[in-house]
Amino acid sequence: MRVTKYSANGNDFVIFHAQEKMNRSGLARRLCDRHNGVGADGLVVLLPHREYDFEWEFYNSDGSVASMCGNASRAVAHYAHETGISRDDVSVFLTGAGVIKATINGLYIISDMTEPKIIDEAIDEYGHQWWLIDTGVPHLVSLRDDIEAFDILQARELRHKYNANVNIATIKDGKLYVRTYERGVEDETQACGTGMVACFVRAHRSGLVGDMAATFPKSGDELYVSYEDGTYRFGGQVTKTFVAETFFE
């Protein structure tokens, strides 16, 4: 089986396309294993669709299914463009959270995100106020003065209590810095697109950032989240790491 490995600012994915839907949870666990497989945070499978360029199946590294992944949306848009699945510089595809439009400019990809839903603005945990925001998948967001310390054990407890990803963020000179604990990976990741968007949504609606903000995940890469004409957009570069033949079934 031929697969392609992508990194979207440290958030990495195994990608291939197929013709039929099926349960690939076991395959996702094997391919994403960093010791015995390819190694990745998630598996994305592109499938034919009558109306859109394609639809996807998205699996976390533990085999669980996720409705949306912002970084993966950028990686698969580049993959689809390069393989001819999408025939122009705009890729439109169906995810579990809805339709995503991504604009391709070389390796720089901008995804139009689904409309965020603010579920709760008044959660108090561990001495901090959190918002629960769904940006395709649910995210807890806490804004702080400093994010050098990120208690993974507390994040893990919150992840299970609220069945959500957990983010802490800070704002410095109009720039947004984010750290994310991702469910399905069950650890902090180098970057999380929907998490960065969720943090921007809270900061933007609180009047703490403008309509566009440079956003930096743990990887240190610079991305941009913006609010334009009623749409939240998420942009940054992706890296096509390698193409390989695997022997998993």
C-alpha positions in Angstrom: 0.0 0.0 0.0 1.4 3.4 -1.0 1.1 6.2 1.6 2.2 9.8 1.9 3.5 11.3 5.1 2.7 15.0 5.7 3.6 17.4 8.5 1.5 20.4 9.2 3.7 22.4 11.5 4.6 19.4 13.6 1.1 17.8 13.5 1.8 14.8 11.2 -0.4 12.5 9.1 -0.4 9.5 7.0 -2.5 10.0 3.9 -3.8 7.8 1.0 -6.9 7.6 -1.2 -9.2 4.6 -1.7 -12.5 3.8 -3.4 -14.6 2.3 -0.5 -15.6 3.3 2.9 -14.7 0.8 5.7 -13.6 0.7 9.3 -9.9 1.5 9.2 -9.4 2.0 13.0 -7.0 -0.9 13.3 -5.1 0.2 10.3 -4.8 3.7 11.7 -3.3 2.3 15.0 -0.8 0.3 13.1 0.3 3.0 10.6 0.4 5.7 13.3 2.6 3.6 15.6 5.9 5.5 15.9 7.9 2.4 16.6 6.4 -0.3 14.4 4.5 1.7 11.7 5.0 5.0 9.8 4.4 7.1 12.8 1.8 10.0 12.9 -0.8 11.8 14.9 -3.5 10.7 12.5 -4.6 8.8 9.4 -6.6 10.5 6.6 -8.2 8.5 3.8 -9.7 10.3 0.8 -12.8 8.8 -0.8 -14.7 9.7 -4.0 -17.7 12.0 -3.6 -20.4 12.9 -6.2 -20.7 16.6 -5.2 -17.3 17.5 -3.8 -13.7 16.8 -4.7 -13.6 14.1 -2.1 -14.7 13.2 1.4 -12.4 12.0 4.1 -12.2 9.4 6.8 -10.1 10.8 9.7 -8.6 8.7 12.5 -6.6 9.7 15.5 -3.5 7.6 16.3 -5.4 5.5 18.8 -7.9 4.5 16.0 -10.7 6.8 17.2 -12.6 8.8 14.6 -12.6 12.6 14.6 -15.0 14.9 12.8 -12.4 17.6 11.9 -8.8 18.4 12.1 -7.6 21.8 10.9 -4.0 20.9 10.2 -5.1 17.8 8.3 -7.4 19.8 6.2 -4.4 21.8 4.9 -2.3 18.7 4.4 -5.0 16.8 2.5 -5.8 19.8 0.3 -2.2 19.8 -0.9 -2.2 16.0 -1.4 -5.4 16.2 -3.4 -4.1 19.0 -5.5 -0.8 17.2 -6.2 -2.5 13.9 -7.1 -5.1 15.4 -9.3 -8.1 14.6 -7.1 -8.7 18.4 -6.9 -8.2 20.0 -10.3 -7.6 23.6 -9.4 -6.2 25.7 -6.6 -9.3 25.4 -4.5 -10.2 22.1 -2.9 -13.7 21.5 -1.6 -14.3 18.4 0.5 -16.6 16.8 3.1 -15.5 16.2 6.6 -17.5 14.9 9.6 -17.9 18.5 10.7 -19.1 19.8 7.3 -17.7 21.1 4.1 -14.2 22.6 4.0 -12.8 24.9 1.3 -9.0 25.1 1.2 -7.0 27.4 -1.1 -3.7 26.1 -2.3 -0.7 28.4 -3.0 2.3 26.1 -3.3 2.8 24.7 0.1 0.9 27.5 1.8 -2.7 26.4 2.4 -5.6 28.3 3.8 -8.6 26.5 5.1 -12.1 28.1 5.6 -13.2 26.6 8.9 -16.7 25.5 9.9 -18.7 27.9 12.0 -17.5 27.7 15.7 -20.1 27.0 18.4 -19.5 28.4 21.9 -20.9 25.8 24.2 -20.0 27.3 27.6 -18.1 30.5 28.7 -18.0 29.9 32.4 -16.2 26.7 33.3 -14.0 27.0 36.4 -11.3 24.3 36.8 -8.0 24.4 38.7 -8.2 28.1 39.4 -8.7 29.1 35.7 -11.7 30.1 33.6 -12.3 28.0 30.5 -14.5 28.3 27.5 -15.8 25.2 25.7 -15.8 25.8 22.0 -16.6 23.5 19.1 -14.5 24.3 16.0 -15.3 21.0 14.3 -14.3 19.1 17.5 -14.7 20.4 21.1 -11.9 22.4 22.8 -11.5 23.7 26.3 -9.7 27.1 26.1 -8.0 28.9 29.0 -6.2 32.3 28.4 -3.3 32.9 30.7 -0.4 35.3 31.3 2.1 32.6 30.7 2.0 29.1 29.2 5.5 27.8 30.0 4.0 25.3 32.4 1.3 23.0 31.0 0.2 20.3 33.5 -0.4 17.3 31.4 -2.1 15.3 34.2 -4.6 18.1 34.7 -5.2 18.4 31.0 -5.8 14.6 30.8 -8.4 14.8 33.6 -10.2 17.7 31.9 -10.0 15.9 28.5 -12.0 13.0 30.0 -14.3 15.1 32.2 -15.4 17.2 29.2 -14.6 14.8 26.3 -12.7 17.7 24.7 -9.2 18.8 23.7 -7.5 21.0 26.2 -5.8 24.3 25.2 -3.9 27.0 27.1 -3.0 30.2 25.3 -1.4 33.6 25.9 -1.3 36.8 23.9 1.9 38.8 23.5 2.2 41.9 21.2 -1.0 40.8 19.4 0.4 37.4 18.7 -1.3 34.2 20.0 0.7 31.4 21.5 -1.0 28.0 22.0 -0.4 24.6 23.6 -2.8 21.7 23.1 -3.5 18.4 24.7 -5.3 16.3 22.0 -7.8 13.6 22.6 -7.1 10.5 20.4 -3.4 11.2 20.7 -3.8 11.5 24.5 -0.8 13.8 24.9 0.3 17.3 24.0 1.0 17.7 20.2 3.3 20.0 18.4 0.3 21.8 16.8 -3.5 21.5 16.6 -5.4 23.5 14.0 -8.8 23.4 15.5 -7.3 24.2 18.9 -5.5 27.3 17.5 -8.8 28.4 15.9 -10.7 27.9 19.2 -8.1 30.0 21.1 -8.4 32.7 18.4 -12.2 32.6 18.7 -12.1 33.2 22.4 -9.4 35.9 22.2 -11.2 37.6 19.2 -14.6 37.6 20.8 -13.1 39.0 24.0 -11.5 41.9 22.1 -8.0 40.8 22.8 -6.8 40.3 19.2 -7.8 41.9 15.9 -9.4 40.2 12.9 -6.1 38.4 12.1 -3.4 37.1 14.5 -0.1 35.4 14.0 -0.5 32.2 15.9 2.3 29.9 17.2 1.8 26.3 18.4 4.3 24.4 20.5 6.4 23.7 17.3 7.2 27.4 17.1 5.9 27.7 13.5 4.1 30.8 12.5 0.5 30.4 11.3 -2.4 32.8 10.8 -5.9 32.7 12.0 -8.3 35.3 10.8 -12.0 36.3 10.8 -13.0 37.6 7.3 -16.5 38.2 6.0 -18.0 36.0 8.7 -15.6 33.1 8.1 -12.8 31.9 10.3 -9.7 31.1 8.2 -6.6 29.1 9.2 -3.4 29.3 7.1 0.1 28.0 7.1 2.7 25.9 5.3 2.6 22.1 5.1 5.5 19.8 4.4 5.3 16.7 2.2 7.7 14.5 4.1 7.9 11.3 2.1 6.0 8.7 0.0 6.4 5.1 1.0 5.2 1.6 0.3 3.9 -0.2 3.4 2.9 -3.8 3.9 0.0 -3.2 6.2 -3.5 -4.4 5.2 
